Amino acid sequence: MRFYRFIARAMLALALFASLFGVARAETLLIMFDSEGCPYCEQWTEEIGPIYPKTEEAAIAPLLRMD
């Protein structure tokens, strides 16, 4: 029984350490699903595509385009 308490405390300490020191970090992405022939995708590519990488939003959420 003592062994299981020790393991539980060790796991709790490890989780606390990971949360405090940023071992596990999340990344924010803007995911755009592209489709060939999609008028909205084409409009975004023409109007927003060239300027998005220069915006503050792109620094926070880089664009990931997927087919």
SVG drawing of the C-alpha trace seen along z (x, -y; Angstrom):
<svg xmlns="http://www.w3.org/2000/svg" viewBox="-17 -43 27 45">
<polyline fill="none" stroke="black" stroke-width="0.4" points="0.0,0.0 2.8,-2.4 4.3,-1.7 1.2,-2.9 1.0,-6.0 4.7,-6.7 3.9,-6.2 0.8,-8.5 2.8,-11.2 5.6,-10.9 3.2,-11.2 1.6,-14.2 4.9,-15.9 5.9,-15.2 2.6,-16.7 3.1,-19.8 6.7,-20.2 5.6,-19.9 2.8,-22.5 5.0,-24.9 8.0,-24.8 6.3,-24.5 7.4,-21.1 4.1,-20.6 3.3,-23.6 0.4,-24.1 0.9,-25.8 -1.8,-27.9 -2.3,-27.5 -4.8,-28.9 -5.8,-25.9 -7.2,-26.6 -8.8,-23.7 -8.3,-24.4 -10.3,-23.0 -9.5,-23.3 -12.1,-25.5 -13.4,-26.9 -14.3,-30.6 -13.8,-31.5 -10.3,-29.9 -9.3,-31.7 -10.5,-35.0 -8.6,-34.5 -5.5,-33.6 -5.7,-36.7 -6.8,-39.3 -5.5,-38.0 -2.8,-35.6 -0.1,-38.1 -0.6,-40.2 -1.5,-37.6 2.2,-36.7 2.9,-40.3 0.1,-40.7 0.2,-40.4 -2.3,-37.6 0.2,-35.5 2.8,-35.9 0.3,-34.4 -1.3,-31.8 0.7,-30.9 -1.3,-29.6 -1.3,-25.9 -3.0,-25.2 -4.4,-21.7 -6.0,-20.2"/>
</svg>
